Amino acid sequence: MKRLIILTSVALMVTGCDKTKTDTPDKTTPTEVQPVTEHDELTVVEKEDLNSLRTSPIEETANQAEFYLNHLDTSSVQEVRAFIKKGLEEWEAFNSERADPNDPPLPENTEASMEYRIEVKNHVYGSSVVETAYLNLISLSDSIEMDKLIVNRGNCRADYRSGANPITYGNSMRFFLNCDPRNIREVTAVLKDGRQIVMSPQ
């Protein structure tokens, strides 16, 4: 009987200790998201645009740009941005109105230009006919001062014969070719200033 009571007591103790642990939900307090406040100011590009508007051909715009530049700390950023946008648009429209479509294009800096022509002549010496080939360099620029001539990357020798140096526009310099003129593939003029002109045939 005592043994039964002891077993019953042990069983009750085990049952009491084996209670299932229930998790209680954590009560989380939602955190308030604070609005991010940034110091609104003009970008570097916007400041450069504002500075350029000081030279606007529209006097009112130029004066207003000068005022904003001197009072950036106290001026409304949105107001200044609106002014920059409007000022640039007005400047572009002003230039478009002044542009004359009949005006000739501005002259461009043209590079030195030349072309070549191969001339073949037959010379009779007694009973023999000798073929002689000449290379004529024609200037397409106002003045070209030659330093040396390279034919077929140095594989064909060309000896000077006649012509003034510098070569003026439309004039030529003549060289004697010591190779078969039918094999000429590349003619390069090296100028006094170091520039090289790869010529095309005339």
C-alpha positions as CSV (number, residue, x, y, z in Angstrom):
1,M,0.0,0.0,0.0
2,K,2.8,2.4,0.9
3,R,4.5,1.5,-2.4
4,L,1.4,2.4,-4.3
5,I,1.1,5.8,-2.6
6,I,4.8,6.5,-3.3
7,L,4.4,5.7,-7.0
8,T,1.3,7.9,-7.2
9,S,3.1,10.8,-5.6
10,V,6.0,10.4,-8.0
11,A,3.7,10.4,-11.0
12,L,2.0,13.6,-9.8
13,M,5.3,15.3,-9.3
14,V,6.5,14.3,-12.8
15,T,3.2,15.4,-14.4
16,G,3.5,18.8,-12.6
17,C,7.0,19.4,-13.8
18,D,6.2,18.4,-17.4
19,K,3.9,21.3,-18.2
20,T,4.2,22.4,-21.8
21,K,5.8,25.8,-22.0
22,T,3.7,28.2,-23.9
23,D,5.4,31.3,-25.4
24,T,3.6,34.5,-24.8
25,P,3.7,36.8,-27.8
26,D,6.1,39.7,-27.3
27,K,4.5,43.0,-27.3
28,T,6.6,45.1,-29.7
29,T,6.1,48.8,-29.7
30,P,6.2,50.1,-33.3
31,T,9.0,52.6,-33.8
32,E,8.1,55.9,-35.4
33,V,9.9,56.6,-38.6
34,Q,11.2,60.1,-38.4
35,P,11.1,62.0,-41.7
36,V,14.6,62.5,-43.2
37,T,15.3,66.1,-43.5
38,E,18.1,67.1,-45.9
39,H,19.6,70.5,-46.4
40,D,18.4,71.4,-49.9
41,E,21.0,73.3,-51.9
42,L,22.2,73.9,-55.4
43,T,24.4,71.4,-57.0
44,V,27.8,72.3,-58.5
45,V,26.4,72.1,-62.0
46,E,23.5,74.4,-61.1
47,K,25.9,76.9,-59.6
48,E,28.0,76.9,-62.7
49,D,24.8,77.4,-64.8
50,L,23.8,80.3,-62.6
51,N,27.3,81.8,-62.9
52,S,27.2,81.5,-66.7
53,L,23.8,83.4,-66.8
54,R,25.7,86.5,-65.6
55,T,26.9,86.8,-69.1
56,S,23.5,86.3,-70.7
57,P,22.7,88.7,-73.6
58,I,19.4,89.4,-71.9
59,E,20.2,92.2,-69.4
60,E,17.4,91.4,-67.0
61,T,18.5,87.8,-66.8
62,A,22.2,88.7,-66.2
63,N,21.3,91.2,-63.4
64,Q,19.0,88.6,-61.7
65,A,21.7,86.0,-61.9
66,E,24.2,88.4,-60.3
67,F,21.7,89.0,-57.5
68,Y,21.1,85.3,-56.8
69,L,24.9,84.7,-56.7
70,N,25.3,87.4,-54.1
71,H,22.3,86.1,-52.0
72,L,22.5,82.3,-52.2
73,D,22.2,81.8,-48.5
74,T,18.9,83.7,-48.3
75,S,17.3,82.8,-51.6
76,S,14.9,80.0,-52.1
77,V,16.5,77.0,-53.8
78,Q,13.4,76.1,-55.8
79,E,13.1,79.7,-56.9
80,V,16.7,79.8,-58.1
81,R,16.3,76.5,-59.9
82,A,13.3,77.7,-61.8
83,F,15.2,80.9,-62.7
84,I,18.2,78.9,-64.1
85,K,15.9,76.7,-66.2
86,K,14.0,79.7,-67.6
87,G,17.2,81.7,-68.1
88,L,18.9,79.0,-70.1
89,E,15.8,78.4,-72.3
90,E,15.5,82.1,-73.0
91,W,19.2,82.3,-73.9
92,E,18.9,79.4,-76.3
93,A,15.8,81.0,-77.9
94,F,17.7,84.3,-78.2
95,N,20.6,82.6,-80.1
96,S,18.2,80.8,-82.4
97,E,16.4,84.0,-83.4
98,R,19.7,85.7,-84.2
99,A,21.0,82.8,-86.3
100,D,20.7,83.4,-90.0
101,P,20.3,80.2,-92.0
102,N,21.9,82.0,-95.0
103,D,25.1,82.7,-93.1
104,P,28.1,80.7,-94.6
105,P,29.6,78.0,-92.3
106,L,32.5,79.0,-90.2
107,P,35.9,78.1,-91.7
108,E,37.4,74.9,-90.3
109,N,41.0,74.2,-89.6
110,T,41.9,71.9,-92.5
111,E,44.9,69.6,-92.3
112,A,47.6,69.5,-94.9
113,S,46.5,67.5,-98.0
114,M,48.3,66.2,-101.1
115,E,47.7,63.8,-103.9
116,Y,50.1,62.1,-106.4
117,R,50.2,61.4,-110.1
118,I,52.5,58.9,-111.8
119,E,53.8,59.9,-115.2
120,V,55.5,57.4,-117.5
121,K,57.6,58.5,-120.5
122,N,59.5,56.6,-123.1
123,H,62.9,57.9,-124.1
124,V,64.6,56.7,-127.3
125,Y,68.4,56.3,-127.1
126,G,69.6,55.1,-130.5
127,S,67.9,51.8,-131.1
128,S,66.8,51.4,-127.5
129,V,63.7,52.6,-125.8
130,V,63.9,53.4,-122.1
131,E,60.8,53.8,-119.9
132,T,61.1,56.5,-117.3
133,A,58.7,56.9,-114.5
134,Y,58.1,60.1,-112.5
135,L,56.1,60.8,-109.4
136,N,54.4,64.2,-109.1
137,L,53.2,65.4,-105.7
138,I,50.4,68.0,-105.9
139,S,49.6,70.3,-103.0
140,L,46.0,70.7,-102.0
141,S,46.9,73.1,-99.2
142,D,48.1,76.7,-99.3
143,S,51.6,75.8,-98.4
144,I,53.3,72.4,-97.6
145,E,57.0,72.2,-96.7
146,M,58.4,68.8,-97.5
147,D,61.1,67.0,-95.5
148,K,61.2,63.6,-97.3
149,L,59.2,61.2,-99.4
150,I,58.6,57.6,-98.6
151,V,57.3,55.3,-101.4
152,N,56.1,51.7,-100.7
153,R,57.3,52.1,-97.1
154,G,60.9,52.7,-98.2
155,N,61.0,49.8,-100.7
156,C,61.1,52.2,-103.8
157,R,63.6,54.9,-104.0
158,A,62.4,58.3,-105.3
159,D,64.9,60.9,-106.3
160,Y,64.1,64.6,-106.4
161,R,63.9,66.2,-109.9
162,S,62.2,69.6,-109.8
163,G,59.7,71.8,-108.0
164,A,59.8,74.4,-105.3
165,N,59.6,73.6,-101.6
166,P,57.3,74.7,-99.9
167,I,54.7,73.5,-102.4
168,T,51.9,76.0,-102.8
169,Y,48.3,75.1,-103.7
170,G,47.9,73.5,-107.1
171,N,51.7,73.3,-107.7
172,S,53.8,70.1,-107.7
173,M,57.1,68.6,-106.9
174,R,58.6,65.9,-109.2
175,F,60.5,62.8,-108.3
176,F,62.2,60.1,-110.4
177,L,61.1,56.6,-109.5
178,N,63.7,53.8,-109.3
179,C,61.1,51.0,-109.4
180,D,58.2,49.7,-111.5
181,P,55.5,52.4,-111.3
182,R,52.8,49.7,-111.7
183,N,53.8,48.4,-108.2
184,I,53.3,51.7,-106.3
185,R,50.9,51.1,-103.4
186,E,51.7,53.7,-100.9
187,V,53.1,57.2,-101.1
188,T,53.8,59.1,-97.8
189,A,55.1,62.7,-97.5
190,V,56.9,63.6,-94.3
191,L,56.6,67.4,-93.6
192,K,59.1,69.6,-91.8
193,D,56.8,69.9,-88.7
194,G,56.8,66.1,-88.4
195,R,53.3,65.4,-89.8
196,Q,52.9,62.6,-92.3
197,I,50.5,62.6,-95.3
198,V,49.5,59.3,-96.8
199,M,48.4,60.4,-100.3
200,S,45.8,59.1,-102.7
201,P,46.3,58.9,-106.5
202,Q,44.9,61.8,-108.5
